[in-house]
Amino acid sequence: MIGNALVIGFALFLVRFIATESRFQRARRTPTSVRFPVGLGLRLICRLGGPFLILVGYKMLERADNRFDQGSALLVAAIGMGCLVGEPGEIIVSEDELNQRSLLGLKRRTIRWGTAVARHTQALREVLVIGRDGMTITHSQYHVGQSDFLHELKRHQVQVQS
């Protein structure tokens, strides 16, 4: 019983740590853009934890004797796939548009500056940018440099609602 409580307590601590560690990191500036990646902790968990959970699910499935064990193994593997697919993508601010690449660089979203509006929710620590065509890009609490992101939006004359 105490062992389970320790594991759950550690998991809760890890999630809270990952949410706060991105505040202390900075956006990367290049000559043509400003990049807002996901914090280091979440990148490590998603990129290393995903394949690890898929491997654990496979090994559990090899030794499964009944349907419950098989279902548990498939659930662990599905969580691993969710880690790989669900990682929030890096946000790139360039002079003429806002880009987000996710799903290991395969899925791209683009919003031109002239068509963008934004909403900043301080309680959730996220900024939602919406394009004229309905495309959305969210700078969440897991991305680095939210104040720098808001500054970039104001620099490109995007209306930000609070």
C-alpha positions as CSV (number, residue, x, y, z in Angstrom):
1,M,0.0,0.0,0.0
2,I,2.8,2.5,0.9
3,G,4.7,1.5,-2.3
4,N,1.7,2.4,-4.4
5,A,1.3,5.7,-2.6
6,L,5.0,6.5,-3.2
7,V,4.7,5.8,-6.9
8,I,1.6,7.9,-7.3
9,G,3.2,10.7,-5.2
10,F,6.3,10.6,-7.4
11,A,4.2,10.7,-10.6
12,L,2.3,13.8,-9.3
13,F,5.6,15.5,-8.4
14,L,7.0,14.7,-11.8
15,V,4.0,16.3,-13.6
16,R,4.1,19.4,-11.4
17,F,7.9,19.7,-12.0
18,I,7.6,19.4,-15.7
19,A,4.9,22.1,-15.8
20,T,7.1,24.5,-13.8
21,E,10.5,23.8,-15.3
22,S,9.5,25.2,-18.7
23,R,9.2,28.7,-17.0
24,F,12.9,28.8,-16.3
25,Q,14.0,28.1,-19.9
26,R,14.3,30.6,-22.7
27,A,13.2,30.7,-26.3
28,R,15.9,30.1,-28.9
29,R,16.6,33.0,-31.2
30,T,17.9,32.5,-34.7
31,P,18.6,35.2,-37.4
32,T,15.2,34.6,-39.1
33,S,13.0,33.3,-36.3
34,V,12.3,32.7,-32.6
35,R,11.6,29.2,-31.5
36,F,9.5,28.2,-28.5
37,P,10.1,24.5,-27.9
38,V,8.5,22.3,-25.2
39,G,10.3,22.2,-21.9
40,L,13.2,19.7,-21.6
41,G,11.4,17.5,-19.0
42,L,8.4,16.9,-21.2
43,R,10.5,16.3,-24.3
44,L,12.5,13.6,-22.4
45,I,9.4,11.9,-21.0
46,C,7.6,11.9,-24.4
47,R,10.6,10.9,-26.5
48,L,12.2,8.4,-24.2
49,G,9.1,7.3,-22.2
50,G,7.0,6.5,-25.3
51,P,9.4,3.9,-26.8
52,F,10.0,2.5,-23.4
53,L,6.3,2.0,-22.7
54,I,5.8,0.4,-26.0
55,L,8.7,-2.0,-25.2
56,V,7.2,-2.7,-21.7
57,G,3.8,-3.3,-23.3
58,Y,5.3,-5.8,-25.8
59,K,7.2,-7.7,-23.0
60,M,4.0,-7.7,-20.9
61,L,2.0,-9.1,-23.9
62,E,4.6,-11.9,-24.3
63,R,4.0,-13.1,-20.8
64,A,0.2,-12.5,-20.6
65,D,-1.8,-15.5,-19.5
66,N,-5.3,-14.1,-19.5
67,R,-7.4,-11.3,-21.0
68,F,-6.8,-8.9,-18.2
69,D,-3.0,-9.1,-18.6
70,Q,-3.4,-8.8,-22.4
71,G,-5.6,-5.7,-21.9
72,S,-3.1,-4.2,-19.5
73,A,-0.3,-4.8,-21.9
74,L,-2.2,-3.1,-24.8
75,L,-3.1,-0.2,-22.5
76,V,0.6,0.4,-21.6
77,A,1.6,0.2,-25.3
78,A,-1.2,2.7,-26.1
79,I,0.0,5.1,-23.5
80,G,3.5,4.8,-25.1
81,M,2.0,5.7,-28.5
82,G,0.1,8.6,-26.9
83,C,3.4,9.9,-25.6
84,L,5.0,9.9,-29.0
85,V,1.9,11.3,-30.8
86,G,0.7,13.7,-28.1
87,E,3.8,15.8,-27.6
88,P,3.1,19.5,-28.1
89,G,5.1,20.8,-31.0
90,E,7.7,23.5,-31.2
91,I,6.3,26.9,-32.1
92,I,8.3,29.0,-34.6
93,V,7.7,32.8,-34.9
94,S,9.1,34.2,-38.2
95,E,8.6,37.6,-39.8
96,D,5.5,36.7,-41.8
97,E,3.9,33.8,-40.0
98,L,3.5,31.6,-36.9
99,N,4.3,27.8,-37.3
100,Q,3.9,24.8,-35.1
101,R,5.4,21.4,-35.9
102,S,4.1,18.4,-34.0
103,L,3.8,14.6,-34.3
104,L,7.6,14.3,-34.8
105,G,7.6,17.0,-37.4
106,L,5.0,15.5,-39.6
107,K,2.0,17.7,-38.7
108,R,2.4,21.5,-39.4
109,R,0.1,24.4,-38.7
110,T,0.7,27.9,-40.1
111,I,-1.0,31.2,-39.3
112,R,-0.2,34.3,-41.2
113,W,0.3,37.5,-39.1
114,G,-2.4,39.5,-40.8
115,T,-5.1,37.0,-40.0
116,A,-4.2,36.2,-36.4
117,V,-5.9,37.0,-33.1
118,A,-5.0,35.7,-29.7
119,R,-6.5,34.9,-26.3
120,H,-4.3,34.8,-23.2
121,T,-5.7,32.9,-20.2
122,Q,-3.5,33.6,-17.2
123,A,-5.1,31.0,-14.9
124,L,-4.3,28.2,-17.4
125,R,-1.0,29.8,-18.4
126,E,-1.8,29.4,-22.1
127,V,-2.0,31.6,-25.2
128,L,-4.4,30.5,-28.0
129,V,-3.7,32.0,-31.4
130,I,-6.5,31.7,-34.0
131,G,-6.2,32.3,-37.7
132,R,-8.9,33.5,-40.1
133,D,-9.3,30.0,-41.4
134,G,-9.9,28.5,-38.0
135,M,-6.4,27.1,-37.6
136,T,-5.3,27.2,-33.9
137,I,-1.9,27.2,-32.2
138,T,-1.6,27.0,-28.4
139,H,1.4,28.1,-26.4
140,S,0.8,26.1,-23.3
141,Q,2.4,26.0,-19.9
142,Y,4.7,23.3,-21.2
143,H,6.3,25.6,-23.8
144,V,9.2,27.8,-22.8
145,G,9.1,31.6,-22.7
146,Q,5.4,32.6,-22.5
147,S,6.2,36.3,-21.8
148,D,8.6,36.3,-24.9
149,F,5.8,34.7,-26.9
150,L,3.3,37.5,-25.9
151,H,6.0,40.1,-26.7
152,E,6.4,38.6,-30.2
153,L,2.6,38.7,-30.7
154,K,2.5,42.3,-29.8
155,R,5.5,43.1,-32.0
156,H,3.6,41.6,-34.9
157,Q,0.5,43.6,-34.0
158,V,-1.7,40.6,-33.1
159,Q,-4.7,41.6,-30.9
160,V,-4.4,39.8,-27.6
161,Q,-7.5,39.4,-25.4
162,S,-7.2,38.5,-21.7
